Amino acid sequence: MKICKVTARDNREKKYSCNVIWLMKRVLFIVIITILQTELAHSGAYLNSAHGNSTNGVKRSAAGFPADYTTGLCAHCHETHASIDGAEPSPVAGNPSDYTLFYDNYTNQTDSICYECHRDLNSYQTGGLINRSYSYRAGGWNADSLNDILEAFSYTSPDSSHSLNDIRTFITGKWGYTADSNPCNACHNPHAAQGDPLGAPNNAKSSGSRGWPVSRPSQHSNDNNAWGLLGDDIGEKMSDYPGTYQAPYRYNSTTAFEPDGSATQDGSNLADFATFCSDCHNNTNTIYSTALGRNLYTFNWQSTEKHGGGAAGDACVDLFLPYQEATCGTYTLTCTDCHEPHGSPNIFLIRRIVNSGSVTVDTGTGLGPDGRNGKEWVYLCGQCHNATGAIPINKKSRQECRFNCDALHPPSYSRWNRRREQSAAIKTAFLLK
């Protein structure tokens, strides 16, 4: 064999040396195949992800970047030596970035590696990248003009965005996150997150186009298989959460339900966002809000929250469909029924569309639907509760809607009791008039 170069003194030594080389090559071949098989097993989640999808995945378009790199290839985000073919493609930083990324992992609320592609204009993703609001994707509100993640995180007061700086501060030192972690990764595993809807960013979700975009922060791991998606497995849906989940209507409909426009109403097609959000927002974690200048109020969604596991039978008379008064005391909502995950033109990330109708809450103290001052929250509460009539059937519910979101997420049970006492006093005064 030509590859078997020896300086043997006889044929026996030559044959022995050739056999050794052949054996070494065979072992090396087996090792390489084993490694490749292992990597293929570990890369399964990535190949099924929005980034790794061979059709709709990441496809970087930049000066100096090879145009023949296939869609979904790792090199679209990672430059092993801060260069390709001896030169750094655009954007040129002149130095390596964390995790061999082509741009700084995270700088601030509107500057990070994610926004280099997740924007509709000047995106490095070929053709730009469209990402819609939850009200659009799940609620079917296709009039929403918001169309990219950068825009969603760019809302400023009195509008609202999830604060990435506050998220980063909170997760640092928890669950394997460090000060170098990107806060977007608190909710999304970039090597597993799927499009929802998958490959159809300008459409609302449908039962045939679903994906699972989030992973629980408390399960964060450098092992891509260990840090799985939420909702794609048994026991991870809202139908598995304690209580009775009722899906709200889609926008301007009484037959199509969130999140995918189907007739399914029990949450068996919706990830368990109540558990997901409770990883951070619960009755034990302290989370400082820079925008509010205080710590967020703590609450226990599963046990005491009126819209969670706390029985709401004493304050949910005269409900609007699809909610049924006969089921009061067992209902449990999920966070995305009322809140956007990224940003909203309303305060406190309140959605613009809730249970088929539009919601505008600019300050929480403005005019309500009936023109009275201090009744702005009725735009939200009134989507499910009869809280807008001149003499409402459910006076108590209406009075509770006068207060801000303390009444929806009370910081403590005692404070909730004080609110109830105030509501009772107002109700009594109303009846005595």
N, C-alpha and C positions, 0 to 999 in steps of 0.2 A: 504493500500500500504506500502511495506517495506521501501520505501524511506521517508515516512511520519512519522517521529518520533516526537511524542508529549507527553506531560505530562498532558494531559487534565483530568479534573475531571469528565467529562461526555462525552457521545458520540457526543453531539451537538458541543462542543468545538473542539473535534477531527475532525469532519467532516468539520467544518469551517476552521481549520488550514490546512487540506489537500487540500481544495479548493484553499486557498491562495497560497500554494506551487505549485499546478498544474498550476494556472494562471501565477505565476511568471516564471515557466519553459516555458510556452507557449509564453509569451512575449519575453523571452530571445531567444527562438528558432526563432521567427520572426525577431528579431533584427539581429541575426547571419546570417540568410538567406539573409536579406536585405544587410548586409555588403558584404557578399560573392558575391551577384549579382552585387553590385556596383564595387567590385574589379574585377570581371570578365569583366565588361564593360570597365574598365580602362586598363585591361591587354590585351585587344584585339590587340592593336598595337604591344605589346611585343610578343605575341604568333605568330604573322605574321612576326616577325623580323628574321634576320639572327641569332641572339643570342638565341631567344626564340623558334625557329623552333624545333618541336619535333623529326624531323628526322636528320637535319643537324646542329642543334644549338649547343650551348656551351656544352662541355662534358669534364670536367677537369679530367686529369689523373696525380695524384701526390701521393707521399708517405704520408700515413696517411689520404688520402681522401677517403671517402666511394665509393666503386666501383658501388654500387647499386643506386646511385643518378641518376635520369632520365635525359635524354638529354634536355637541355633548362632550367633546374631548376636554380632559382636565386642563390642558394648556391654555384654554380660553380664559381661565381665571388665574392659573398658577404659572409663574415663570421661574423655573428651577434656579437659574443663576441670574435673575433680574435681567435676562436677555434671551433672545432667540436668534440663532445663527450669528452670534457675536455682537448683536446690537439690541437695544431696548426699544420695543415697539411703543407707540403712543398709548397711554400718557407717559411721558418720560419724566421720571422723578430723580434719576441720577443715583439712586441708592435702593437697596433691597427693602421690601415691605414685609411686615410680619406674615408668617405662614406662606411665604413665597408668592403672595398675591401681587397682581399687577398694579395695585393702588393701595393706599393706606387703609387698613382694616376698618378703623373708625376714628373720626376726628370730632364731630359734633352732630347735632340733631339733623342737619341737612348736608353733611359731608362724610361719606363713607364709601367703601368698596361697593356696597349694594346699589347705591344710587348711580354708579357709573353705567349701569345697565337698566335698572328699574326706574326709568323715566321715559316719557314719550318723545322728548326732543333731545338732540345731542347725545343719544344713547350709543354705547359701544356694542349693544346687541344689534345684530343685523336686522334692519327694518324697524327698530325701536321696540319698546316693550310696554304693553298696556296691562295695567292692574286696576281693577274696579273696586268700589266700596262694597261692604257687606250688604248694604241696602240695595245695591244694584244686583249683586250676584245671588244672594239668597232671597231678598225681598222683591226682586223683579222690577225695581224702579229704574228703568232704562233712561230716564230723563236726567239722571245724575251725570254732571259733566266731569267729575273727578275721574281721571284715567291713569294715574300712576302713583307709585308708592312715595316718591319724593314729595309730590303735592299733598298727599295725605298727612305726611309728617311735618308739613310746613305751615299748618294752621297756627295762628297766634290769637291771643285773647282779644275779643270774648269767645272766639272759636276755640277748639281744643284738639290737641294731639297727645298721644301717649309719649311721655318724656323719655327719650332714649338715654339721656344723661342720668336721670333718676333710676332708670332700670339698671344701667351699668353699675351705679353705686350700690344698688341693692343686691345684685347677683354676685358681685366680686367677693370671693371667699366662700361662696355657697355652691354646692353641687358640682364642684370641679371647675367653676368659672374663675377667671383671673382678671386682673386689671387690664389685660390685653384683649379680653374677649369682646366680640362685637355684640352689642345689646340686642340686635335683631335675632341672634342665636339663642336668646332666652326663650323664644317661642318657636323658632324654626331651625330644624336641622338642615343646613344647606345641601347636604349630600343625600337627603331623603325626601324633603318637602315636595309635595306634588301640587300641580295646578288644580284649582277647583273653581270653575270647571276646567277640565284638562284640555289644553290646546285650543280654547275658545274664549279668549279674554273679553270679547265684546258681547258675549252672550250671558244670560243668567244661567244658573245651574240647572241641569236636568238629571233625571235618574240615570241616563246613559252616558253622562260626561263628568262623573264625579271623581274627585281626588281628595287626598287628605294632607293638608298643608302644615299642620302643627305637630310638635313633639313636646311632651311635658318637661318643663325646666328641672323638676326634681329628679328626673331620670336621665339628665344630661350625662353623656359619656363620650370619650374619644373613640369608643368602639361603635362604628356606624350601625351594626346590627343590634347592639344593646340599646341604643337610643332610638327606639322605633317611633313610628307615627301614631298619633292618637285618632282612633275612630275606625281603623282598618281591621280591628280584631274583635273577637267576642268579648262582651262585657265593657265596651268602651263607647257606648252610645247613650244618649239622654234617656232612652227607654230603659236603661239599666240603672239610672239614678233613682234614689229613694223618692217616693211620691209618684204623682201622676203628671207626666209631661204632656202638654197640649201645644202643638205647633200653631203659630199665628198664621193668619191669612197672608198671602202675597198681596202686593200693592194692587188696589182697585179690583180685588177679586173676592168672591165668597166660595170658591170651589177649589182653588189652587193654594197649597200650603207651602210654607218655608220648610226646608231650605232649597228644595229642588223642583217646586211647582207640581208635584205629584199629589195624589189623594192621601198619602201617608201622613198621619197626624200624631203618632205616639213617640216620635223622636228616634225611631229605629234607623233612620237615615241621617242622623245628626250626631256629630262627635260630642262627647260629654264635656262641653265647655265649662260647665259648673265646676267639675273637678279640676279641669285644666287651669282655670283662672284662680281657683282656691289654692293652688300651689304657692301663690304670692299673696293674693288678697284674702286674708282670713282673720281670725281673732287673736293671732299670736305674733305675726310679723309686723314690724315697724317699718313703714315706707314713707320717706319724706317726699313731699311734693313741692318742687321749686315754684311752680306756677301759683299754688295756693299759699305758699309760705308756712306750711304746717305739715304735720304727719297726716296721712290718710286715716280716716276713721276705720277701726277694725270691726269685723262682723263675722258671724258664723252662719254661712249660707245654708248648710245642711240642717242645722238644729233650730235656730231662732229667727232667721230672716222671714219676714212675712211673705215675700215672693219666692222664698226658697223652701226649706223644710219646716219652717214654723207655720203652724196651722193658721190660715187667714180667714177662718169661717166667720169671724165677728166683724169683718169690714169689707166683704166682697159681695154685697147684695147688689142686684141689678147689673149684672155683667153683660157685656156685649159678646156676641158670637165671635169665634167658635167656643168661647169659654162658657161653661154651664154652671149655674148657681148650685145645682144639686151636687156638684163635685167640689164645692168649696171645702177647704180644710185638708185637701189632699194634693192640690196643685203645687207644682214646683216649676219655676221658670229657669231658663238658662241666660247667661250674661248677654249673649248676642241677640236676644229677643229685643233688648232696648239699647245696647251699646255697640258702637263701631270699635273694632280692635286697634285701628291705626290713627284715625283722625276724623273730625266731624266739624261742620259749620255750626253745630250746637255746642253748648257748654257740657262738661263732664262726659264727652264722647257720646252723647245721646244721638241715636240714629235719626235721620230725616224721615224715615218711613218706619212705622210700627203698626203691626196688625192691620194692614191694608191702607192706613191713612197717613197723611203727612204730619210732621211734627216740627215746630219751631220753638226752641227755647234759647233765646239769646242771652238773657241775664238771670232768669229764674224769678225775677221780681216785676217783670213787665206786664202788659195787658194780656188778659186771657181771651178766649174765643168770644165771650160775651161783652168784651170791651172794658171789663173792670180791672183796676190796677191790682197787681200782686197775684194774679191768677194764671200766669204764664205756664206753670207746670200742668195745668189742665190739658194743654195741647198733648202732653205725653200721657197722663193718667186717663184722660178721656178717650183714649183709643181702646181701652178695655173696660173702664168703669163709666157708668152714667154719672158724669160730674159736671155737666154743662148746662143743665136745665135751670129755669128761673127758680123753681122749687123742686130740687132733685129728690128722687125717691130715696137715694142713699146719701143723706145729708152728711153722715159721718165720713164717708169716703171723700166727699167733695171738700170737706173742711181739711182733711188730712192732705189733700192735694195743694192746699194753700202754702204748705211749707216746702222748703227746698229738699234736696235729696237726702238730708238727714233722716227724713221720715221714711225714705225707701231703704236706706242702709243705716239704721241707727247705730251709733258708736257703742252703745251699751243698752242693756235691757231696761235699766232704770231710766235712762234718758228717753227711751221709747215710751215708758209709762208716763213720763212727764208730758210728752207730746200728746198722748191719749187723753190725759187729764185736761190739757189745754183745749183739745178738740171737743171734749165733752162739755166744757164750760161755754165754748162758742156755740155749740149746738143748742144748749139750754137757753142761752141768750137769744138765739135765733127764734126758737119756738115761743119765747115769751113776748116777742114783738107783736 
